[in-house]
Amino acid sequence: MSKKYFGTDGIRGTVNSENINGNMFFKFGLAAGTYFKNLKKAKQTAIIAKDTRLSGYALEPALVSGLASAGMHVYTLGPLPTNGLAMLTKKMKANMGIMITASHNPYYDNGLKLFGPDGLKLSDKIEKKIEKLIDLKIIRNLSKPEILGRVKRLEDGNENYIKILKSNFPKNLSLKGIKIAIDCANGAGYKSGPKLFKSLGAKVYEIGTSPNGLNINKNCGSTCPSKIKKLSKKYKVNLGIAVDGDADRVILCDEKGNVIDGDQIIAMLAERWKRKKILKGGVIGTHMTNYGLEKYFKKNKIKFKRSNVGDRFVKEKMQKLKFNLGGEQSGHIILGKFATTGDGLLVALEVLFSMRKGEKASELFNIFKPVPQVLENIIVKDKKIINQTKCKNAIKEAKKIIFKEGRMLVRASGTEPKIRIMGESFNKKLLKKCINIVKKSIKN
């Protein structure tokens, strides 16, 4: 049975639409609070963080009201990266953590990411149980007046998150003499990003750290690497770092201004972790992972498996196979040795730790030759269009044509009203032909 509210990464949509409004956020809070309260843990607490969207001011109070009405005590942390919320959920031994964010989406979208007491995103099974509670009459989930939850604001969320990040590395780790450029996408990492690297002694050049509620991800951050590329070249930094709106993704830039995507970062980390005997099992990628990376892993005898697109699915497969490294080309990278979900700042810190002996970023990366990859996104009214016979036949035809010279993947976005078409091949003419076959079937 498909889910009604949850997508591949929590709940997401346009603000003041059918699901993303104050009324629904009260219901989400009430349902999630009721589910976790019924687990009968000793501590009935939930913690909430958010990114910098203007809509957070309207949605957070409704969510808090729902949780407190269910009898959950609530701590609000304000703007904080998603993995900071996950880490603090576990550290504070809370029943649950909720991140109010739409990640890399524009300001007019918002949503929720839910975490359990272990700091992990919720499974499909739990999400379906919460969905059943959402659709019950409100009166059935309301607590008695004497056991309503209490609400408190905590101001030290970013400081505690930074302490946890730094605790994963040697106490003598110093970035003195290192120049860093960072683009925080005017999002959740705008405080903790620059503060983390400055506290370690780095010279930091920052952009995307002046959020106004409407400029999150706007021509900045990991989805717009041209900004970090320009900044990195201007100041001749050792490393450029660009995260997205909730700082769970990262794209890097070397001292020459070359952009380094998630696949290249994963390749470097896997090679280093294997050499240092840190790598456990192997690496989990997704169906979007470049075929060139898969070939590189095969050549270097590093186990590699693909999961569905989405860092939650990557983490689930990492747990199942007991691998401790995984991620996506988009920059969602999970360092299982340290974290339960993607964390752009943690990944950047691990990279800086790897190159602190004077090695240049341009020498550290570009480990494998990517197969040319084209990704096209088509906005649609109904994502189910790819299940229609005409589209299915077109996809089948395109895959048959490119079979011996490349790879095709067509999927519905789990977070946006789009069909994503990805093709890989060194034969660019053939690749274009196959993509156009699928595009035509969708647009018609």
CORDA-V901296 format. One record per residue. N is the residue number from 1. RES is the residue in three letters. NEAR is the number of other ideal C-beta (glycine too) atoms within 8 Angstrom. Layout:
n=N res=RES near=NEAR
n=N res=RES near=NEAR
This chain:
n=1 res=MET near=3
n=2 res=SER near=3
n=3 res=LYS near=10
n=4 res=LYS near=7
n=5 res=TYR near=8
n=6 res=PHE near=10
n=7 res=GLY near=9
n=8 res=THR near=9
n=9 res=ASP near=12
n=10 res=GLY near=11
n=11 res=ILE near=11
n=12 res=ARG near=14
n=13 res=GLY near=11
n=14 res=THR near=7
n=15 res=VAL near=13
n=16 res=ASN near=6
n=17 res=SER near=8
n=18 res=GLU near=6
n=19 res=ASN near=8
n=20 res=ILE near=17
n=21 res=ASN near=11
n=22 res=GLY near=9
n=23 res=ASN near=7
n=24 res=MET near=10
n=25 res=PHE near=14
n=26 res=PHE near=13
n=27 res=LYS near=11
n=28 res=PHE near=14
n=29 res=GLY near=18
n=30 res=LEU near=16
n=31 res=ALA near=16
n=32 res=ALA near=17
n=33 res=GLY near=19
n=34 res=THR near=11
n=35 res=TYR near=12
n=36 res=PHE near=13
n=37 res=LYS near=12
n=38 res=ASN near=6
n=39 res=LEU near=7
n=40 res=LYS near=4
n=41 res=LYS near=8
n=42 res=ALA near=2
n=43 res=LYS near=7
n=44 res=GLN near=10
n=45 res=THR near=12
n=46 res=ALA near=16
n=47 res=ILE near=17
n=48 res=ILE near=17
n=49 res=ALA near=19
n=50 res=LYS near=14
n=51 res=ASP near=14
n=52 res=THR near=13
n=53 res=ARG near=15
n=54 res=LEU near=7
n=55 res=SER near=12
n=56 res=GLY near=12
n=57 res=TYR near=8
n=58 res=ALA near=9
n=59 res=LEU near=15
n=60 res=GLU near=12
n=61 res=PRO near=9
n=62 res=ALA near=13
n=63 res=LEU near=16
n=64 res=VAL near=13
n=65 res=SER near=10
n=66 res=GLY near=17
n=67 res=LEU near=16
n=68 res=ALA near=16
n=69 res=SER near=15
n=70 res=ALA near=17
n=71 res=GLY near=11
n=72 res=MET near=15
n=73 res=HIS near=11
n=74 res=VAL near=15
n=75 res=TYR near=14
n=76 res=THR near=13
n=77 res=LEU near=12
n=78 res=GLY near=9
n=79 res=PRO near=12
n=80 res=LEU near=14
n=81 res=PRO near=17
n=82 res=THR near=17
n=83 res=ASN near=15
n=84 res=GLY near=18
n=85 res=LEU near=17
n=86 res=ALA near=15
n=87 res=MET near=13
n=88 res=LEU near=18
n=89 res=THR near=15
n=90 res=LYS near=11
n=91 res=LYS near=8
n=92 res=MET near=9
n=93 res=LYS near=7
n=94 res=ALA near=13
n=95 res=ASN near=12
n=96 res=MET near=15
n=97 res=GLY near=15
n=98 res=ILE near=16
n=99 res=MET near=16
n=100 res=ILE near=15
n=101 res=THR near=15
n=102 res=ALA near=13
n=103 res=SER near=14
n=104 res=HIS near=12
n=105 res=ASN near=10
n=106 res=PRO near=8
n=107 res=TYR near=12
n=108 res=TYR near=6
n=109 res=ASP near=12
n=110 res=ASN near=13
n=111 res=GLY near=13
n=112 res=LEU near=13
n=113 res=LYS near=12
n=114 res=LEU near=14
n=115 res=PHE near=16
n=116 res=GLY near=11
n=117 res=PRO near=10
n=118 res=ASP near=6
n=119 res=GLY near=12
n=120 res=LEU near=10
n=121 res=LYS near=14
n=122 res=LEU near=9
n=123 res=SER near=7
n=124 res=ASP near=7
n=125 res=LYS near=6
n=126 res=ILE near=10
n=127 res=GLU near=12
n=128 res=LYS near=10
n=129 res=LYS near=9
n=130 res=ILE near=14
n=131 res=GLU near=13
n=132 res=LYS near=8
n=133 res=LEU near=13
n=134 res=ILE near=11
n=135 res=ASP near=6
n=136 res=LEU near=9
n=137 res=LYS near=4
n=138 res=ILE near=8
n=139 res=ILE near=5
n=140 res=ARG near=6
n=141 res=ASN near=12
n=142 res=LEU near=8
n=143 res=SER near=9
n=144 res=LYS near=5
n=145 res=PRO near=5
n=146 res=GLU near=4
n=147 res=ILE near=6
n=148 res=LEU near=10
n=149 res=GLY near=14
n=150 res=ARG near=7
n=151 res=VAL near=10
n=152 res=LYS near=8
n=153 res=ARG near=7
n=154 res=LEU near=9
n=155 res=GLU near=5
n=156 res=ASP near=6
n=157 res=GLY near=13
n=158 res=ASN near=12
n=159 res=GLU near=7
n=160 res=ASN near=10
n=161 res=TYR near=14
n=162 res=ILE near=12
n=163 res=LYS near=8
n=164 res=ILE near=12
n=165 res=LEU near=12
n=166 res=LYS near=11
n=167 res=SER near=6
n=168 res=ASN near=8
n=169 res=PHE near=7
n=170 res=PRO near=4
n=171 res=LYS near=3
n=172 res=ASN near=4
n=173 res=LEU near=10
n=174 res=SER near=6
n=175 res=LEU near=12
n=176 res=LYS near=6
n=177 res=GLY near=4
n=178 res=ILE near=12
n=179 res=LYS near=10
n=180 res=ILE near=16
n=181 res=ALA near=17
n=182 res=ILE near=17
n=183 res=ASP near=17
n=184 res=CYS near=16
n=185 res=ALA near=18
n=186 res=ASN near=17
n=187 res=GLY near=19
n=188 res=ALA near=16
n=189 res=GLY near=14
n=190 res=TYR near=15
n=191 res=LYS near=9
n=192 res=SER near=14
n=193 res=GLY near=16
n=194 res=PRO near=12
n=195 res=LYS near=10
n=196 res=LEU near=13
n=197 res=PHE near=13
n=198 res=LYS near=9
n=199 res=SER near=8
n=200 res=LEU near=10
n=201 res=GLY near=9
n=202 res=ALA near=12
n=203 res=LYS near=6
n=204 res=VAL near=10
n=205 res=TYR near=12
n=206 res=GLU near=11
n=207 res=ILE near=12
n=208 res=GLY near=15
n=209 res=THR near=11
n=210 res=SER near=7
n=211 res=PRO near=11
n=212 res=ASN near=6
n=213 res=GLY near=10
n=214 res=LEU near=7
n=215 res=ASN near=10
n=216 res=ILE near=15
n=217 res=ASN near=15
n=218 res=LYS near=9
n=219 res=ASN near=4
n=220 res=CYS near=13
n=221 res=GLY near=17
n=222 res=SER near=16
n=223 res=THR near=8
n=224 res=CYS near=10
n=225 res=PRO near=11
n=226 res=SER near=6
n=227 res=LYS near=14
n=228 res=ILE near=17
n=229 res=LYS near=13
n=230 res=LYS near=9
n=231 res=LEU near=14
n=232 res=SER near=16
n=233 res=LYS near=9
n=234 res=LYS near=7
n=235 res=TYR near=9
n=236 res=LYS near=7
n=237 res=VAL near=12
n=238 res=ASN near=10
n=239 res=LEU near=17
n=240 res=GLY near=16
n=241 res=ILE near=16
n=242 res=ALA near=18
n=243 res=VAL near=20
n=244 res=ASP near=16
n=245 res=GLY near=18
n=246 res=ASP near=14
n=247 res=ALA near=21
n=248 res=ASP near=15
n=249 res=ARG near=15
n=250 res=VAL near=16
n=251 res=ILE near=13
n=252 res=LEU near=15
n=253 res=CYS near=17
n=254 res=ASP near=15
n=255 res=GLU near=11
n=256 res=LYS near=6
n=257 res=GLY near=11
n=258 res=ASN near=10
n=259 res=VAL near=10
n=260 res=ILE near=12
n=261 res=ASP near=10
n=262 res=GLY near=15
n=263 res=ASP near=14
n=264 res=GLN near=13
n=265 res=ILE near=17
n=266 res=ILE near=15
n=267 res=ALA near=14
n=268 res=MET near=13
n=269 res=LEU near=15
n=270 res=ALA near=13
n=271 res=GLU near=11
n=272 res=ARG near=10
n=273 res=TRP near=11
n=274 res=LYS near=11
n=275 res=ARG near=6
n=276 res=LYS near=7
n=277 res=LYS near=5
n=278 res=ILE near=9
n=279 res=LEU near=13
n=280 res=LYS near=8
n=281 res=GLY near=8
n=282 res=GLY near=12
n=283 res=VAL near=14
n=284 res=ILE near=16
n=285 res=GLY near=17
n=286 res=THR near=14
n=287 res=HIS near=9
n=288 res=MET near=10
n=289 res=THR near=12
n=290 res=ASN near=11
n=291 res=TYR near=10
n=292 res=GLY near=11
n=293 res=LEU near=15
n=294 res=GLU near=11
n=295 res=LYS near=9
n=296 res=TYR near=11
n=297 res=PHE near=14
n=298 res=LYS near=9
n=299 res=LYS near=6
n=300 res=ASN near=8
n=301 res=LYS near=4
n=302 res=ILE near=12
n=303 res=LYS near=8
n=304 res=PHE near=12
n=305 res=LYS near=11
n=306 res=ARG near=8
n=307 res=SER near=14
n=308 res=ASN near=7
n=309 res=VAL near=11
n=310 res=GLY near=11
n=311 res=ASP near=14
n=312 res=ARG near=10
n=313 res=PHE near=12
n=314 res=VAL near=17
n=315 res=LYS near=15
n=316 res=GLU near=10
n=317 res=LYS near=13
n=318 res=MET near=15
n=319 res=GLN near=7
n=320 res=LYS near=6
n=321 res=LEU near=10
n=322 res=LYS near=8
n=323 res=PHE near=15
n=324 res=ASN near=12
n=325 res=LEU near=17
n=326 res=GLY near=15
n=327 res=GLY near=15
n=328 res=GLU near=14
n=329 res=GLN near=10
n=330 res=SER near=10
n=331 res=GLY near=18
n=332 res=HIS near=12
n=333 res=ILE near=15
n=334 res=ILE near=16
n=335 res=LEU near=13
n=336 res=GLY near=12
n=337 res=LYS near=6
n=338 res=PHE near=8
n=339 res=ALA near=12
n=340 res=THR near=13
n=341 res=THR near=16
n=342 res=GLY near=15
n=343 res=ASP near=18
n=344 res=GLY near=17
n=345 res=LEU near=17
n=346 res=LEU near=13
n=347 res=VAL near=15
n=348 res=ALA near=12
n=349 res=LEU near=11
n=350 res=GLU near=11
n=351 res=VAL near=15
n=352 res=LEU near=15
n=353 res=PHE near=9
n=354 res=SER near=11
n=355 res=MET near=13
n=356 res=ARG near=9
n=357 res=LYS near=4
n=358 res=GLY near=5
n=359 res=GLU near=8
n=360 res=LYS near=10
n=361 res=ALA near=15
n=362 res=SER near=10
n=363 res=GLU near=6
n=364 res=LEU near=11
n=365 res=PHE near=14
n=366 res=ASN near=7
n=367 res=ILE near=8
n=368 res=PHE near=11
n=369 res=LYS near=4
n=370 res=PRO near=10
n=371 res=VAL near=12
n=372 res=PRO near=9
n=373 res=GLN near=9
n=374 res=VAL near=10
n=375 res=LEU near=7
n=376 res=GLU near=9
n=377 res=ASN near=10
n=378 res=ILE near=11
n=379 res=ILE near=5
n=380 res=VAL near=10
n=381 res=LYS near=3
n=382 res=ASP near=5
n=383 res=LYS near=10
n=384 res=LYS near=7
n=385 res=ILE near=10
n=386 res=ILE near=13
n=387 res=ASN near=6
n=388 res=GLN near=8
n=389 res=THR near=5
n=390 res=LYS near=8
n=391 res=CYS near=13
n=392 res=LYS near=10
n=393 res=ASN near=9
n=394 res=ALA near=12
n=395 res=ILE near=13
n=396 res=LYS near=8
n=397 res=GLU near=9
n=398 res=ALA near=15
n=399 res=LYS near=10
n=400 res=LYS near=7
n=401 res=ILE near=10
n=402 res=ILE near=15
n=403 res=PHE near=6
n=404 res=LYS near=3
n=405 res=GLU near=8
n=406 res=GLY near=14
n=407 res=ARG near=9
n=408 res=MET near=15
n=409 res=LEU near=10
n=410 res=VAL near=11
n=411 res=ARG near=9
n=412 res=ALA near=9
n=413 res=SER near=11
n=414 res=GLY near=8
n=415 res=THR near=10
n=416 res=GLU near=6
n=417 res=PRO near=7
n=418 res=LYS near=11
n=419 res=ILE near=14
n=420 res=ARG near=13
n=421 res=ILE near=14
n=422 res=MET near=12
n=423 res=GLY near=15
n=424 res=GLU near=13
n=425 res=SER near=13
n=426 res=PHE near=7
n=427 res=ASN near=8
n=428 res=LYS near=8
n=429 res=LYS near=6
n=430 res=LEU near=12
n=431 res=LEU near=15
n=432 res=LYS near=9
n=433 res=LYS near=9
n=434 res=CYS near=15
n=435 res=ILE near=14
n=436 res=ASN near=8
n=437 res=ILE near=12
n=438 res=VAL near=15
n=439 res=LYS near=11
n=440 res=LYS near=9
n=441 res=SER near=12
n=442 res=ILE near=12
n=443 res=LYS near=6
n=444 res=ASN near=5
